[in-house]
Amino acid sequence: MNDSYLILGAFGVLLVLVGMIAFVGLLYKGVIRDEDKDFIPDELEERSKRVVEEVRDVKNAVVNVKNQTGDILDAAKGKKRRGRPRKDGNK
């Protein structure tokens, strides 16, 4: 049983090494674009930037929902709607 773990571990290390060699080979041949040579494919960098933008948008939407929740509670209590203040200062 101990030998099977050793063989499995060696196979895992070999698999990782083959994957790394294939990745570097594809980078060298230009199949995977990496303009800034940081070993992170450009496509992955662009997608991660897009994900960060979407997370920021979702965060802002959640904050807006949180702010609106107070208005819903006030309406349920029968309070008058405040609305948006006018720019000229008149009511």
C-alpha positions as CSV (number, residue, x, y, z in Angstrom):
1,M,0.0,0.0,0.0
2,N,2.9,2.4,0.7
3,D,4.4,1.7,-2.7
4,S,1.1,2.7,-4.4
5,Y,1.2,6.1,-2.8
6,L,4.8,6.5,-3.9
7,I,3.9,5.6,-7.5
8,L,0.9,7.8,-7.5
9,G,3.0,10.8,-6.2
10,A,5.7,10.2,-8.8
11,F,3.0,10.1,-11.5
12,G,1.5,13.4,-10.2
13,V,4.9,15.1,-10.2
14,L,5.6,13.8,-13.7
15,L,2.2,15.0,-14.9
16,V,2.8,18.5,-13.5
17,L,6.3,18.6,-15.2
18,V,4.9,17.6,-18.6
19,G,2.2,20.2,-18.3
20,M,4.7,22.9,-17.4
21,I,7.0,21.9,-20.3
22,A,4.0,22.0,-22.7
23,F,2.9,25.4,-21.5
24,V,6.4,26.9,-21.9
25,G,6.7,25.3,-25.3
26,L,3.3,26.8,-26.4
27,L,4.4,30.2,-25.1
28,Y,7.7,29.9,-27.0
29,K,6.0,28.9,-30.3
30,G,3.5,31.8,-30.0
31,V,0.4,29.7,-29.7
32,I,-0.3,31.3,-26.3
33,R,0.1,35.1,-26.5
34,D,2.1,36.7,-23.6
35,E,3.2,40.2,-24.7
36,D,4.6,41.3,-21.3
37,K,6.4,38.0,-20.7
38,D,5.1,37.4,-17.2
39,F,4.0,33.8,-18.0
40,I,0.3,34.7,-17.7
41,P,-1.5,34.4,-21.0
42,D,-2.9,37.8,-22.2
43,E,-6.4,36.3,-22.6
44,L,-6.4,35.3,-18.9
45,E,-5.3,38.8,-17.9
46,E,-8.1,40.4,-20.0
47,R,-10.7,38.1,-18.5
48,S,-9.6,38.7,-15.0
49,K,-9.8,42.5,-15.5
50,R,-13.4,42.0,-16.9
51,V,-14.3,39.8,-13.8
52,V,-13.0,42.5,-11.5
53,E,-15.2,45.1,-13.3
54,E,-18.3,42.9,-13.0
55,V,-17.6,42.3,-9.3
56,R,-17.4,46.0,-8.8
57,D,-20.7,46.6,-10.6
58,V,-22.4,43.9,-8.6
59,K,-21.1,45.4,-5.3
60,N,-22.5,48.8,-6.3
61,A,-25.8,47.2,-7.1
62,V,-26.0,45.5,-3.8
63,V,-25.2,48.8,-2.0
64,N,-28.0,50.4,-4.0
65,V,-30.4,47.6,-3.0
66,K,-29.4,48.1,0.7
67,N,-30.2,51.8,0.5
68,Q,-33.6,51.1,-1.1
69,T,-34.5,48.6,1.6
70,G,-34.9,51.5,4.1
71,D,-37.3,53.2,1.7
72,I,-39.4,50.0,1.5
73,L,-39.6,49.7,5.2
74,D,-40.6,53.4,5.5
75,A,-43.4,52.9,2.9
76,A,-44.6,49.8,4.8
77,K,-44.9,52.0,7.9
78,G,-46.9,54.5,6.0
79,K,-44.4,57.3,6.0
80,K,-44.5,59.9,3.2
81,R,-42.1,59.4,0.3
82,R,-39.2,61.9,0.5
83,G,-38.1,61.6,-3.2
84,R,-35.1,63.3,-4.7
85,P,-34.4,66.9,-3.6
86,R,-34.8,69.5,-6.3
87,K,-31.8,71.2,-7.6
88,D,-33.2,74.8,-7.3
89,G,-34.0,74.3,-3.6
90,N,-37.8,74.8,-3.8
91,K,-40.2,72.2,-2.5
